[in-house]
Amino acid sequence: MQEKHLYEYAVIRVVPMVEREEFLNVGVILFCKKAKFIKMLFCIEESKMRLFSSELDLEQLQLNLDSFQKIAHGAKDGGPIAQFEMPERFRWLTALRSSVIQTSRPHSGLSIDLEQTAKHLFEEMVL
């Protein structure tokens, strides 16, 4: 029997007008401490974004989400936060914030295949 891993995940949201609290899901981040696994997936659907907000700077949004991904994956060019240990990076990324990029509260689950679970959550929550 394969081992099930306890994981946490959060949905990444774009909130173009923070004061209105309306958002579009653009990604997920999945973390499992025991397996030393973290994965962030995101996709910006320009047509959806334009329908939602014509004023949103999509180029800047892409750069910000790229930075989020570098931090999640601990990239050397991801700045000082990307050098934190994996649990601290996940906590920093999922911390409550009032900005254009926000995350849901973390949720938990069990998975035999973390990579597949991340893809499934991405397809279910974003695509």
Residue pairs with C-beta under 8 A, 6 or more apart in sequence:
2 112
3 112
4 110
4 111
4 112
5 32
5 34
5 35
5 37
5 110
5 111
5 112
5 114
6 32
6 34
6 108
6 109
6 110
7 30
7 31
7 32
7 35
7 37
7 108
7 109
7 110
7 111
7 114
7 117
8 30
8 31
8 32
8 90
8 106
8 107
8 108
9 28
9 29
9 30
9 31
9 106
9 107
9 108
9 109
9 118
9 121
10 28
10 29
10 93
10 94
10 103
10 104
10 105
10 106
10 107
11 25
11 27
11 28
11 103
11 104
11 125
11 126
12 25
12 26
12 27
12 28
12 29
12 40
12 42
12 65
12 68
12 101
12 102
12 103
13 23
13 24
13 25
13 26
13 101
13 102
13 103
13 104
14 23
14 24
14 26
14 44
14 49
14 56
14 61
14 100
14 101
15 21
15 22
15 23
15 99
15 100
15 101
15 102
16 22
16 49
16 52
16 53
16 55
16 56
16 100
17 53
18 98
18 99
18 100
22 52
23 102
24 48
24 49
24 52
25 125
25 126
26 42
26 43
26 44
26 65
26 126
27 40
27 41
27 42
27 43
27 65
27 68
27 122
27 126
28 40
28 41
28 42
28 118
28 121
28 122
28 125
28 126
29 38
29 39
29 40
29 72
29 90
29 93
29 94
29 103
30 37
30 38
30 39
30 40
30 114
30 117
30 118
30 121
31 37
31 38
31 86
31 87
31 90
32 38
32 111
32 114
33 86
33 87
35 114
36 86
37 114
38 72
38 73
38 74
38 86
38 89
38 90
39 72
39 73
39 114
39 115
39 118
40 68
40 69
40 72
40 73
40 93
41 118
41 119
41 122
41 126
42 65
42 68
42 69
42 126
43 122
43 126
43 127
44 58
44 61
44 62
44 65
46 58
49 56
49 58
49 61
50 56
56 100
61 100
61 101
64 100
64 101
65 101
67 78
67 79
68 93
68 101
69 75
70 77
70 78
70 79
70 82
71 78
71 79
71 81
71 82
71 89
71 92
71 93
72 89
72 90
72 93
73 82
74 82
74 83
74 86
74 89
75 82
76 82
81 89
81 92
82 89
84 92
90 106
93 103
94 103
94 105
94 106
96 102
109 117
111 117
